[in-house]
Amino acid sequence: MFNKKMHTLFFISATLLFTACSSSSKSSPQPYRPLDLSQKSDTFKQGAHDGCITATETYKKNHELFNNDFDYNEGWWEGRRNCEGRTYAEY
């Protein structure tokens, strides 16, 4: 009986200790840096533009291109990741 209480107490203590040590704050977003689009295709650029607008304003995606054009798809995700949590800046 004493042994079971000790195990329970240990488990509760360990749980509280590990949850108290975890961080609940999110890291602050990185400063906005325009993507280097100089060597990218026009559909990649369009996707990056639409992805950035999605991340900062309203949802925008050309579903036909997103599903069928690799460059647009990659650009959309890159633009969204680059602009999440930031103020939109034209690039």
DSSP file (Angstrom, degrees, kcal/mol; ACC not computed):
  #  RESIDUE AA STRUCTURE BP1 BP2  ACC     N-H-->O    O-->H-N    N-H-->O    O-->H-N    TCO  KAPPA ALPHA  PHI   PSI    X-CA   Y-CA   Z-CA
    1    1 A M     >        0   0    0      0, 0.0     4,-1.8     0, 0.0     5,-0.2   0.000 360.0 360.0 360.0 -47.3    0.0    0.0    0.0
    2    2 A F  H  >  +     0   0    0      1,-0.2     4,-2.0     2,-0.2     5,-0.2   0.881 360.0  54.5 -62.6 -38.6    2.8    2.4    0.9
    3    3 A N  H  > S+     0   0    0      1,-0.2     4,-2.1     2,-0.2    -1,-0.2   0.894 106.2  50.6 -64.0 -41.3    4.6    1.5   -2.2
    4    4 A K  H  > S+     0   0    0      1,-0.2     4,-2.1     2,-0.2    -1,-0.2   0.887 110.0  50.5 -65.4 -39.2    1.6    2.2   -4.5
    5    5 A K  H  X S+     0   0    0     -4,-1.8     4,-2.6     2,-0.2    -1,-0.2   0.877 109.6  51.2 -65.6 -38.0    1.2    5.7   -2.9
    6    6 A M  H  X S+     0   0    0     -4,-2.0     4,-2.6     2,-0.2    -2,-0.2   0.900 109.8  49.2 -67.0 -40.9    4.9    6.4   -3.4
    7    7 A H  H  X S+     0   0    0     -4,-2.1     4,-2.6     2,-0.2    -2,-0.2   0.919 112.8  47.5 -64.0 -42.8    4.7    5.5   -7.1
    8    8 A T  H  X S+     0   0    0     -4,-2.1     4,-2.5     2,-0.2    -2,-0.2   0.929 113.1  48.1 -63.7 -45.5    1.6    7.7   -7.5
    9    9 A L  H  X S+     0   0    0     -4,-2.6     4,-2.5     1,-0.2    -2,-0.2   0.905 112.4  49.4 -61.6 -43.0    3.3   10.6   -5.7
   10   10 A F  H  X S+     0   0    0     -4,-2.6     4,-2.8     2,-0.2     5,-0.2   0.925 111.0  49.5 -62.1 -45.2    6.4   10.2   -7.8
   11   11 A F  H  X S+     0   0    0     -4,-2.6     4,-2.3     1,-0.2    -2,-0.2   0.922 113.0  46.1 -61.7 -45.4    4.4   10.1  -11.1
   12   12 A I  H  X S+     0   0    0     -4,-2.5     4,-2.4     2,-0.2    -1,-0.2   0.914 114.1  48.7 -64.3 -43.3    2.5   13.2  -10.2
   13   13 A S  H  X S+     0   0    0     -4,-2.5     4,-2.4    -5,-0.2    -2,-0.2   0.919 112.2  48.0 -63.4 -44.8    5.6   15.0   -9.1
   14   14 A A  H  X S+     0   0    0     -4,-2.8     4,-2.5     2,-0.2     5,-0.2   0.904 111.4  51.0 -63.8 -41.2    7.5   14.1  -12.3
   15   15 A T  H  X S+     0   0    0     -4,-2.3     4,-2.1    -5,-0.2     5,-0.2   0.929 112.4  45.7 -61.8 -46.3    4.6   15.1  -14.4
   16   16 A L  H  X S+     0   0    0     -4,-2.4     4,-1.8     1,-0.2    -1,-0.2   0.889 112.3  51.9 -64.7 -39.3    4.4   18.5  -12.7
   17   17 A L  H  X S+     0   0    0     -4,-2.4     4,-1.1    -5,-0.2    -2,-0.2   0.936 112.4  44.0 -63.1 -47.7    8.1   19.0  -12.9
   18   18 A F  H  X S+     0   0    0     -4,-2.5     4,-0.5     1,-0.2    -1,-0.2   0.846 114.2  48.9 -71.0 -33.5    8.3   18.3  -16.7
   19   19 A T  H  < S+     0   0    0     -4,-2.1     3,-0.5    -5,-0.2    -1,-0.2   0.824 108.1  55.1 -75.3 -28.5    5.3   20.4  -17.6
   20   20 A A  H  < S+     0   0    0     -4,-1.8    -1,-0.2     1,-0.2    -2,-0.2   0.776 105.8  53.5 -71.3 -26.0    6.6   23.3  -15.5
   21   21 A C  H  < S+     0   0    0     -4,-1.1    -1,-0.2    -5,-0.1    -2,-0.2   0.603  87.6  98.6 -85.9 -11.9    9.9   23.2  -17.5
   22   22 A S  S  < S-     0   0    0     -4,-0.5     2,-0.4    -3,-0.5    -3,-0.0  -0.463  75.9-120.0 -78.8 151.0    8.3   23.4  -20.9
   23   23 A S        -     0   0    0     -2,-0.1    -1,-0.1     1,-0.1    -2,-0.1  -0.736  23.7-176.2 -91.0 133.5    8.1   26.8  -22.7
   24   24 A S        +     0   0    0     -2,-0.4     2,-0.3     2,-0.1    -1,-0.1   0.495  55.4  97.3-104.5  -6.5    4.7   28.1  -23.6
   25   25 A S        -     0   0    0      1,-0.0     2,-0.2     3,-0.0    -2,-0.1  -0.633  70.0-130.9 -87.7 142.5    5.8   31.2  -25.4
   26   26 A K        -     0   0    0     -2,-0.3     2,-0.1     1,-0.1    -2,-0.1  -0.604  27.9-106.1 -85.7 149.1    6.1   31.1  -29.2
   27   27 A S        -     0   0    0     -2,-0.2    -1,-0.1     1,-0.1     3,-0.1  -0.480  41.5-104.8 -71.7 146.7    9.2   32.4  -30.8
   28   28 A S        -     0   0    0     -2,-0.1    -1,-0.1     1,-0.1    57,-0.0  -0.429  42.6 -97.4 -72.8 146.9    8.9   35.8  -32.5
   29   29 A P        -     0   0    0      0, 0.0    -1,-0.1     0, 0.0     3,-0.1  -0.259  40.0-106.9 -64.0 150.4    8.6   35.8  -36.2
   30   30 A Q        -     0   0    0      1,-0.1     3,-0.1    -3,-0.1    -3,-0.0  -0.380  47.0 -86.0 -70.6 154.3   11.8   36.5  -38.2
   31   31 A P        -     0   0    0      0, 0.0     2,-0.2     0, 0.0    -1,-0.1  -0.309  55.0 -94.1 -59.9 147.0   12.0   39.9  -39.9
   32   32 A Y        -     0   0    0     -3,-0.1    51,-0.1    51,-0.1    50,-0.0  -0.437  46.4-178.6 -64.8 128.9   10.4   39.9  -43.3
   33   33 A R        -     0   0    0     49,-0.3    -3,-0.0    -2,-0.2    -1,-0.0  -0.992  28.6-119.4-128.7 124.5   12.9   39.3  -46.1
   34   34 A P        -     0   0    0      0, 0.0     2,-0.1     0, 0.0    56,-0.0  -0.295  33.6-109.9 -59.8 144.8   11.7   39.3  -49.7
   35   35 A L        -     0   0    0      1,-0.1     2,-1.1     2,-0.0     3,-0.0  -0.452  26.3-114.1 -71.5 147.6   12.2   36.0  -51.5
   36   36 A D        +     0   0    0      1,-0.2     3,-0.3    -2,-0.1    -1,-0.1  -0.749  47.3 162.6 -82.7 101.8   14.9   35.9  -54.2
   37   37 A L    >   +     0   0    0     -2,-1.1     3,-1.5     1,-0.2    -1,-0.2   0.266  37.9 107.9-104.2   9.3   12.7   35.4  -57.2
   38   38 A S  T 3  S+     0   0    0      1,-0.3    -1,-0.2    -3,-0.0    -2,-0.0   0.824  88.2  34.5 -61.7 -33.4   15.2   36.4  -59.9
   39   39 A Q  T 3  S+     0   0    0     -3,-0.3    -1,-0.3     2,-0.0     2,-0.2   0.227  99.8 106.0-104.1  13.1   15.7   32.8  -61.2
   40   40 A K  S <  S-     0   0    0     -3,-1.5    -3,-0.1     1,-0.1    31,-0.0  -0.601  71.6-108.1 -98.0 155.1   12.1   31.6  -60.6
   41   41 A S     >  -     0   0    0     -2,-0.2     4,-2.2     1,-0.1     5,-0.2  -0.245  31.6-108.3 -72.4 164.6    9.4   31.0  -63.2
   42   42 A D  H  > S+     0   0    0      1,-0.2     4,-2.3     2,-0.2     5,-0.1   0.867 120.5  52.2 -62.9 -36.6    6.4   33.3  -63.6
   43   43 A T  H  > S+     0   0    0      2,-0.2     4,-2.4     1,-0.2    -1,-0.2   0.861 107.6  51.9 -71.3 -32.8    4.1   30.7  -62.1
   44   44 A F  H  > S+     0   0    0      2,-0.2     4,-2.8     1,-0.2    -2,-0.2   0.938 110.7  48.7 -62.9 -45.9    6.4   30.3  -59.0
   45   45 A K  H  X S+     0   0    0     -4,-2.2     4,-2.3     1,-0.2    -2,-0.2   0.906 111.5  49.1 -60.6 -43.0    6.3   34.1  -58.6
   46   46 A Q  H  X S+     0   0    0     -4,-2.3     4,-2.6     2,-0.2    -1,-0.2   0.915 112.3  48.7 -63.4 -42.6    2.5   34.1  -58.9
   47   47 A G  H  X S+     0   0    0     -4,-2.4     4,-2.9     2,-0.2    -2,-0.2   0.908 110.8  50.0 -63.1 -42.5    2.3   31.3  -56.3
   48   48 A A  H  X S+     0   0    0     -4,-2.8     4,-2.2     2,-0.2    -2,-0.2   0.905 111.6  49.2 -62.8 -41.4    4.6   33.1  -53.9
   49   49 A H  H  X S+     0   0    0     -4,-2.3     4,-2.2    -5,-0.2    -2,-0.2   0.944 114.0  44.7 -61.7 -49.0    2.5   36.3  -54.3
   50   50 A D  H  X S+     0   0    0     -4,-2.6     4,-2.2     1,-0.2    10,-0.3   0.890 112.7  51.7 -64.8 -39.6   -0.8   34.4  -53.6
   51   51 A G  H  X S+     0   0    0     -4,-2.9     4,-1.9     2,-0.2    -1,-0.2   0.888 109.7  49.5 -64.0 -39.3    0.7   32.4  -50.7
   52   52 A C  H  X S+     0   0    0     -4,-2.2     4,-1.5     2,-0.2     5,-0.2   0.911 110.1  50.0 -67.4 -41.8    2.0   35.6  -49.1
   53   53 A I  H  X S+     0   0    0     -4,-2.2     4,-3.2     1,-0.2     5,-0.3   0.908 109.6  52.8 -61.4 -40.4   -1.5   37.3  -49.5
   54   54 A T  H  < S+     0   0    0     -4,-2.2    -1,-0.2     6,-0.3    -2,-0.2   0.895 110.3  47.8 -60.8 -40.1   -3.0   34.1  -47.9
   55   55 A A  H  < S+     0   0    0     -4,-1.9    30,-0.6     1,-0.2    -1,-0.2   0.761 126.1  25.6 -72.9 -24.7   -0.7   34.4  -44.9
   56   56 A T  H  < S+     0   0    0     -4,-1.5    -2,-0.2    -3,-0.2    -3,-0.2   0.691 132.9   3.1-115.8 -23.5   -1.3   38.1  -44.3
   57   57 A E  S  < S-     0   0    0     -4,-3.2     2,-0.3     1,-0.3    -3,-0.2   0.446 110.5 -17.8-128.1 -93.5   -4.7   39.1  -45.6
   58   58 A T  S    S-     0   0    0     -5,-0.3    -1,-0.3     1,-0.0    -2,-0.2  -0.881  74.8 -82.3-126.7 157.7   -7.2   36.8  -47.2
   59   59 A Y        +     0   0    0     -2,-0.3     2,-0.4    -5,-0.1    -8,-0.1  -0.361  51.4 170.3 -61.1 126.5   -7.1   33.3  -48.7
   60   60 A K        +     0   0    0    -10,-0.3     2,-0.3    -2,-0.1    -6,-0.3  -0.955   8.2 143.1-143.6 121.9   -5.9   33.4  -52.3
   61   61 A K        -     0   0    0     -2,-0.4     2,-1.1    -7,-0.1     3,-0.1  -0.933  44.4-136.4-158.6 132.9   -5.0   30.3  -54.3
   62   62 A N     >  -     0   0    0     -2,-0.3     4,-3.0     1,-0.2     5,-0.2  -0.806  24.4-166.1 -86.6 100.8   -5.4   29.3  -58.0
   63   63 A H  H  > S+     0   0    0     -2,-1.1     4,-2.2     1,-0.2     5,-0.2   0.835  82.4  56.2 -63.9 -34.6   -6.5   25.8  -57.3
   64   64 A E  H  > S+     0   0    0      2,-0.2     4,-1.3     1,-0.2    -1,-0.2   0.953 114.9  37.9 -62.0 -49.5   -6.0   24.7  -60.9
   65   65 A L  H  > S+     0   0    0      2,-0.2     4,-3.0     1,-0.2     8,-0.4   0.904 113.6  56.7 -68.1 -40.4   -2.4   25.8  -60.9
   66   66 A F  H  < S+     0   0    0     -4,-3.0    -2,-0.2     1,-0.2    -1,-0.2   0.893 114.3  38.9 -58.5 -40.5   -1.8   24.6  -57.3
   67   67 A N  H  < S+     0   0    0     -4,-2.2    -1,-0.2    -5,-0.2    -2,-0.2   0.720 130.0  27.6 -82.7 -22.3   -2.9   21.1  -58.2
   68   68 A N  H  < S+     0   0    0     -4,-1.3     2,-0.5    -5,-0.2    -2,-0.2   0.550 107.3  66.8-121.1  -9.8   -1.3   20.9  -61.6
   69   69 A D     X  -     0   0    0     -4,-3.0     4,-2.3    -5,-0.2     5,-0.2  -0.942  56.4-162.1-122.2 112.9    1.8   23.2  -61.7
   70   70 A F  H  > S+     0   0    0     -2,-0.5     4,-2.9     1,-0.2     5,-0.2   0.891  91.6  52.6 -59.4 -42.8    4.7   22.3  -59.5
   71   71 A D  H  > S+     0   0    0      2,-0.2     4,-2.7     1,-0.2    -1,-0.2   0.918 110.4  46.8 -62.8 -43.8    6.3   25.7  -59.6
   72   72 A Y  H  > S+     0   0    0     -7,-0.2     4,-2.9     2,-0.2    -1,-0.2   0.939 113.5  49.7 -61.5 -46.0    3.0   27.5  -58.6
   73   73 A N  H  X S+     0   0    0     -4,-2.3     4,-2.1    -8,-0.4    -2,-0.2   0.940 113.9  44.0 -58.3 -50.5    2.6   24.9  -55.7
   74   74 A E  H  X S+     0   0    0     -4,-2.9     4,-2.5     1,-0.2    -1,-0.2   0.903 114.7  50.1 -63.4 -41.1    6.1   25.4  -54.4
   75   75 A G  H  X S+     0   0    0     -4,-2.7     4,-2.9    -5,-0.2     5,-0.2   0.896 108.1  53.3 -63.4 -40.5    5.9   29.2  -54.8
   76   76 A W  H  X S+     0   0    0     -4,-2.9     4,-2.3     2,-0.2    -2,-0.2   0.940 112.7  43.2 -60.7 -47.8    2.6   29.3  -52.9
   77   77 A W  H  X S+     0   0    0     -4,-2.1     4,-2.7     2,-0.2     5,-0.2   0.911 114.9  49.7 -65.7 -41.5    4.0   27.4  -50.0
   78   78 A E  H  X S+     0   0    0     -4,-2.5     4,-2.3     1,-0.2    -2,-0.2   0.921 112.4  47.5 -63.3 -44.2    7.3   29.4  -50.0
   79   79 A G  H  X S+     0   0    0     -4,-2.9     4,-1.6     2,-0.2    -1,-0.2   0.894 112.8  49.1 -63.3 -40.5    5.3   32.7  -50.1
   80   80 A R  H  X S+     0   0    0     -4,-2.3     4,-1.4    -5,-0.2    -2,-0.2   0.941 113.1  45.8 -65.6 -47.1    3.1   31.6  -47.3
   81   81 A R  H  < S+     0   0    0     -4,-2.7     3,-0.2     1,-0.2    -2,-0.2   0.896 113.1  51.2 -62.0 -39.5    5.9   30.4  -45.0
   82   82 A N  H  < S+     0   0    0     -4,-2.3   -49,-0.3    -5,-0.2    -1,-0.2   0.808 117.8  36.7 -69.3 -29.8    7.9   33.6  -45.7
   83   83 A C  H >< S+     0   0    0     -4,-1.6     3,-2.0    -3,-0.2    -1,-0.2   0.533  80.9 125.2-104.1  -6.7    5.0   35.9  -44.9
   84   84 A E  T 3< S+     0   0    0     -4,-1.4   -28,-0.1     1,-0.3     3,-0.1  -0.304  86.1   6.4 -58.0 130.3    3.3   34.2  -42.0
   85   85 A G  T 3  S+     0   0    0    -30,-0.6     2,-0.3     1,-0.3    -1,-0.3   0.606 113.4 102.8  75.7  12.2    3.1   36.5  -39.0
   86   86 A R  S <  S-     0   0    0     -3,-2.0     2,-0.4   -31,-0.1    -1,-0.3  -0.793  79.8 -99.8-122.7 164.5    4.4   39.4  -40.9
   87   87 A T        -     0   0    0     -2,-0.3     2,-0.1    -3,-0.1   -30,-0.1  -0.702  51.3-104.6 -80.9 134.8    2.9   42.5  -42.5
   88   88 A Y        -     0   0    0     -2,-0.4     2,-0.4   -32,-0.1    -1,-0.1  -0.350  40.0-176.2 -64.4 134.5    2.6   42.0  -46.2
   89   89 A A        -     0   0    0     -2,-0.1     2,-0.1    -3,-0.0   -37,-0.0  -0.999  28.9-116.0-131.2 131.9    5.1   43.8  -48.4
   90   90 A E              0   0    0     -2,-0.4   -41,-0.0     1,-0.1     0, 0.0  -0.403 360.0 360.0 -64.5 136.6    5.0   43.7  -52.1
   91   91 A Y              0   0    0     -2,-0.1   -54,-0.1   -57,-0.0    -1,-0.1   0.350 360.0 360.0-133.5 360.0    8.0   42.0  -53.7
